[in-house]
Amino acid sequence: MELRVLGLYPDQMNIYADRGNIIFLRRRCEWRGIGFVHDGAGPGDPVDPAAHDLFYIGGGQDRDQKAVAADMVATKRQALTAAADDGAVLLAVCGRYQLLGHSYQMGEETLPGLGIADLETVREPGPRLIGNVAIEADLGSGPRLIAGFENHGGRTYLGDGATPLGRVVSGHGNNDRDGHEGVSRDNVIGTYLHGPLLPKNAWLADHLIALALERRYGTRPQLEPLPDELEAAAHESARRAAASL
């Protein structure tokens, strides 16, 4: 088996230790003898929805997000929607999470989104939502904690057809009002949690790997357990930082 990963806009959207997520996926595959193929797609590059099984989009600064948003809608929306509808894993973090929805408000301008998830991101009076955060998520095997760091000025509101990734245990979440964080739709996950996300939550990385391999090979594999003492320590440290214990 091999995991086929496509990183979208790796040179533009990488300010939140996003490469750490890719490295972590690679290592957890290599330690298990699973092949790992990683490609990138930047501005203007086409995307083949069948060529990869895990699509990753990281966060970036507002000026980069504005340029990437227009290119993503023009050159990649159709392919990414087709991939998501066909069971591909799509992980979008921070700014890219915002653009999974219908639109994203930046100042006086409203940027178009991919429309993959039923959500809107708007600007409202108030400070940026910054700090350590922990959420409780159930991705099919019972509730588990996801810990990370958030830093966003936009407030995201889910529509009636959207399911949050999790319930905020500590921190702000989507909008600091409704107690929700992120979005989950089939194998699509959007979240504000970074720092990076996956090394602090090894179980989530393994969940995404298994889903992506299932799409390629038709059966969800039972991944070999790994000695995760360091990963467990990182997770516990992030939980404590979020005051979730």
C-alpha positions in Angstrom: 0.0 0.0 0.0 1.0 3.6 -0.4 -0.6 6.9 0.8 -0.9 9.5 -2.0 -0.9 13.0 -0.6 -1.4 16.3 -2.5 -0.4 19.5 -0.7 -2.2 22.5 -2.1 -0.3 25.8 -2.3 2.7 24.6 -0.2 4.7 27.7 -0.9 2.0 30.1 -0.1 0.0 28.5 2.7 2.5 27.2 5.2 2.9 29.7 8.0 1.4 27.5 10.8 4.0 24.7 10.8 2.0 23.0 8.0 5.0 21.1 6.8 5.1 19.4 10.1 1.7 17.7 9.3 3.1 16.3 6.1 6.3 15.1 7.8 4.2 13.4 10.5 2.0 11.6 8.0 5.1 10.5 6.1 6.8 9.1 9.2 3.8 7.2 10.4 3.5 5.6 7.0 7.2 4.8 6.7 7.3 3.2 10.2 4.6 0.8 9.1 6.1 0.0 5.7 3.4 2.0 3.9 4.6 3.8 0.8 4.3 7.6 0.8 3.9 9.8 -2.3 3.7 13.6 -1.8 3.1 16.1 -4.6 2.3 19.8 -4.6 -0.1 21.9 -6.6 0.4 25.6 -6.7 -1.2 28.5 -8.5 -2.6 27.5 -11.9 -1.8 23.8 -11.5 -4.6 21.4 -12.3 -5.7 18.8 -9.9 -6.6 15.2 -10.8 -9.2 14.1 -8.2 -8.3 10.4 -8.7 -4.5 10.7 -8.4 -4.4 11.4 -4.7 -6.4 10.2 -1.7 -5.5 12.8 0.9 -5.6 16.5 0.1 -4.0 19.0 2.5 -4.4 22.7 2.6 -2.7 24.8 5.2 -3.0 28.4 6.5 -1.5 31.6 5.3 -1.5 35.4 5.7 -4.4 37.4 4.4 -2.6 38.7 1.3 -1.7 35.1 0.3 -5.1 33.8 1.1 -6.7 36.4 -1.2 -4.6 35.4 -4.1 -5.0 31.7 -3.4 -8.7 31.9 -3.0 -9.2 33.2 -6.5 -6.9 30.6 -8.0 -8.5 27.8 -6.1 -12.0 28.6 -7.3 -10.8 29.1 -10.9 -8.5 26.1 -11.2 -9.3 23.5 -8.5 -12.8 23.8 -7.1 -14.4 21.3 -9.5 -11.6 18.7 -9.0 -11.6 19.1 -5.2 -15.4 18.8 -5.0 -15.3 15.7 -7.2 -12.5 14.2 -4.9 -14.5 14.9 -1.8 -17.7 13.5 -3.2 -15.7 10.3 -4.1 -14.5 9.8 -0.6 -11.1 11.4 -0.7 -9.7 12.8 2.6 -9.5 16.6 2.6 -7.9 18.3 5.6 -8.1 22.1 5.6 -6.5 24.2 8.4 -7.2 27.8 9.5 -7.5 30.0 6.4 -8.2 27.1 4.1 -10.9 25.9 6.5 -12.6 29.2 6.0 -12.6 28.8 2.2 -14.2 25.3 2.4 -17.5 27.2 2.7 -19.5 29.5 0.5 -17.6 32.7 1.1 -15.1 34.4 3.4 -15.3 38.1 4.3 -12.0 39.9 4.3 -12.3 43.6 5.2 -14.9 45.1 2.8 -14.4 42.3 0.3 -16.1 38.9 0.2 -14.0 36.1 -1.3 -15.7 33.1 -2.9 -15.2 29.7 -1.3 -15.1 26.1 -2.6 -18.7 25.4 -1.4 -17.6 21.9 -0.2 -19.0 22.6 3.3 -22.1 24.6 4.4 -20.5 27.4 6.3 -19.8 31.2 6.0 -16.9 33.2 7.6 -17.5 36.8 8.4 -15.7 39.6 10.2 -17.3 41.0 13.4 -16.2 43.6 15.9 -14.0 42.1 18.6 -10.5 40.8 19.1 -8.8 38.0 17.2 -9.5 34.6 18.7 -6.1 33.4 19.9 -5.0 30.7 22.3 -4.7 27.1 23.1 -7.8 25.1 22.4 -9.2 21.6 23.0 -12.3 20.1 21.5 -14.1 16.8 21.9 -14.7 15.1 18.5 -16.4 11.8 17.6 -15.2 10.5 14.2 -16.8 7.1 14.5 -14.9 5.4 17.3 -16.2 7.4 20.3 -15.4 10.8 21.6 -11.7 11.8 21.6 -9.9 15.1 22.4 -8.1 17.1 19.8 -5.8 19.8 21.1 -4.0 22.6 19.3 -3.7 26.4 18.9 -6.0 28.9 17.2 -5.4 32.4 15.8 -8.1 33.8 13.6 -10.0 37.1 13.1 -12.9 35.6 11.1 -15.9 34.1 12.8 -17.2 30.9 11.1 -20.9 29.9 11.3 -22.1 26.5 10.1 -25.3 26.2 8.1 -28.1 23.8 8.9 -26.5 21.2 6.7 -23.1 21.2 8.4 -21.8 19.1 11.3 -19.1 20.6 13.5 -15.8 18.7 13.9 -16.2 18.9 17.7 -17.5 20.6 20.8 -15.2 23.2 22.4 -13.9 22.1 25.8 -11.5 25.0 26.2 -10.8 27.9 23.8 -12.9 29.9 21.4 -13.7 27.6 18.4 -15.5 28.8 15.3 -16.9 32.0 16.6 -16.6 32.1 20.4 -20.4 31.8 20.7 -22.0 28.5 19.8 -19.4 26.1 21.3 -18.5 24.5 18.0 -15.2 24.0 16.3 -14.4 23.1 12.8 -16.6 21.2 10.3 -16.8 17.5 9.4 -18.4 16.3 6.2 -17.8 12.7 5.1 -14.0 12.5 4.9 -13.6 16.3 4.8 -12.3 18.0 7.9 -11.9 21.8 8.4 -10.5 23.2 11.6 -8.8 26.2 13.1 -6.4 24.1 15.2 -2.8 24.2 14.1 0.6 24.4 15.7 0.9 21.8 13.9 -2.2 19.8 14.3 -1.3 16.1 13.6 1.9 15.7 15.7 -0.2 16.7 18.8 -3.0 14.3 17.8 -1.5 11.1 16.5 -4.8 9.3 16.6 -6.2 11.8 14.2 -3.3 11.4 11.8 -3.9 7.6 11.8 -7.6 8.1 11.3 -6.9 10.1 8.1 -4.3 7.7 6.8 -6.8 4.8 7.2 -9.6 6.7 5.5 -7.3 7.6 2.6 -6.1 4.0 2.2 -9.6 2.7 2.3 -10.5 5.0 -0.6 -7.6 3.6 -2.7 -7.9 -0.1 -1.8 -11.5 -0.6 -0.9 -11.0 -1.8 2.7 -10.0 0.2 5.7 -6.7 -1.3 7.0 -6.0 -2.0 10.7 -2.9 0.1 11.2 -0.1 -1.4 13.2 0.2 0.3 16.6 3.3 2.4 17.1 5.3 3.2 20.2 3.8 6.7 20.7 5.3 7.8 24.0 6.5 11.1 22.5 3.3 11.7 20.7 1.3 11.0 23.8 3.4 13.5 25.7 2.9 16.1 23.0 -0.8 15.6 23.2 -0.9 15.8 27.0 1.1 19.0 26.9 -1.3 20.5 24.4 -4.2 19.5 26.6 -2.7 21.0 29.7 -2.0 24.2 27.8 -5.6 24.4 26.9 -6.6 23.8 30.5 -8.7 20.8 29.4 -7.7 18.4 32.1 
